[in-house]
Amino acid sequence: MLKQIDSYNELIKNIDNAKKAYLLLYKENSTISNCALNNIEQAVKENNKFLILTADVTTVRDIHDKYSITSVPSLLKFENGDFKNVVKGCNDANFYKSLFDENIFSASNDNDVPQKRVVVYSTPTCSYCNQLKKYFDQHNIKYRNIDVSKDQKAAEEMVKRSGQQGVPQTNINGQIVIGFDILKINRLLNISN
């Protein structure tokens, strides 16, 4: 069930006692936001086990800052009142259905082998950077994001390590991946599609 809310206080009241809840931050009359809203509505027709809240950022201005959300649409996940994750952009209805059913594929973790250390060097305006981070989020890959537009020392370290200035760059256990090289990333992180 989708429920429209109008404030941060209303969000807290709704998620406080919910084992699992989602909040879609969207902008009314935006094509991409309408895409996300329609696909989520389609996905929940078959799964109505938990609360899905919606908030239009053109009228609700006190939520996105609390969770450092800088773009919409963004779907925030809460468990027992705690913010857990965010999925950005518009995804198809099957993706949302899998997300709600918790059937999203994640990187293999055979024999409890710890995940490799992943550091993403990016900038907020880089579309490939955002796609890369979204890809990691979708595959439940934990990573540390370093915004090189705000951290000159990290930018210099990145260039020193790779010899390249462009982003995204990903450090996976010491191996540098330049750009969004999905084949190399999948191989290094044992992701199979």
Residue pairs with C-beta under 8 A, 6 or more apart in sequence:
1 44
1 48
1 51
1 52
2 24
2 40
2 41
2 44
2 52
2 53
2 54
3 14
3 51
3 52
3 53
3 54
4 53
4 54
4 55
4 56
5 11
5 14
5 23
5 53
5 54
5 55
5 60
6 55
6 59
6 60
7 60
7 62
7 63
8 62
8 63
8 66
11 23
11 53
11 55
11 63
12 81
14 21
14 51
14 53
15 21
15 23
15 51
15 53
15 78
15 81
16 81
17 81
18 50
18 51
18 78
18 80
18 81
19 50
19 79
19 80
20 50
20 51
20 77
20 78
20 79
21 50
21 51
21 52
21 53
21 77
21 78
22 50
22 51
22 52
22 53
22 75
22 76
22 77
22 78
22 100
23 52
23 53
23 54
23 55
23 63
23 75
23 76
23 78
24 36
24 37
24 40
24 52
24 53
24 54
24 55
24 73
24 74
24 75
24 76
25 55
25 57
25 60
25 63
25 64
25 69
25 72
25 73
25 74
25 75
25 76
26 33
26 34
26 36
26 37
26 54
26 55
26 56
26 57
26 72
26 73
27 33
27 56
27 57
27 58
27 72
27 73
28 56
28 58
30 72
30 73
32 73
32 89
32 90
33 72
33 73
33 90
35 73
35 90
36 73
36 75
36 89
36 90
36 91
37 54
37 73
39 90
39 91
39 92
39 93
39 95
39 96
40 52
40 75
40 93
40 96
42 93
42 96
43 93
43 94
43 96
43 97
43 99
43 100
44 52
44 96
44 100
46 97
47 97
47 100
47 101
49 100
50 100
55 63
57 63
57 64
57 72
63 69
64 70
64 72
64 74
67 76
67 83
67 86
69 76
69 86
70 124
71 88
73 88
73 89
73 90
74 86
74 87
74 88
75 86
75 87
75 88
75 96
75 99
76 83
76 85
76 86
77 83
77 84
77 85
77 86
77 87
78 84
85 137
86 137
87 99
87 134
87 137
87 138
88 130
88 134
88 137
89 134
91 99
95 104
95 138
98 104
104 138
104 139
104 140
105 139
105 193
106 139
106 140
106 141
107 115
107 139
107 140
107 141
107 189
107 190
107 191
108 190
108 191
108 192
109 115
115 141
115 142
115 189
116 172
116 173
116 188
116 189
117 171
117 172
117 173
118 136
118 141
118 142
118 143
118 144
118 170
118 171
118 172
118 189
119 143
119 144
119 145
119 146
119 170
119 171
120 129
120 132
120 133
120 136
120 143
120 144
120 145
120 146
120 168
120 169
120 170
121 146
121 148
121 154
121 155
121 158
121 167
121 168
121 169
121 170
121 171
122 129
122 130
122 132
122 133
122 145
122 146
122 147
122 148
122 167
122 168
123 129
123 147
123 148
123 149
123 167
124 147
124 149
125 149
126 167
126 168
128 167
128 168
128 179
128 180
129 167
129 168
131 180
132 168
132 170
132 180
132 185
133 143
133 145
135 180
135 182
135 185
136 142
136 143
139 189
139 191
141 189
141 191
143 170
146 154
146 158
148 154
148 155
148 158
148 167
149 155
158 164
158 167
158 169
159 165
161 171
161 176
162 169
162 176
162 178
164 178
166 178
166 179
168 179
168 180
169 176
169 177
169 178
169 179
170 176
170 177
170 185
171 177
172 185
172 188
172 189
173 188
175 188
177 184
177 185
177 188
185 191
186 192
186 193
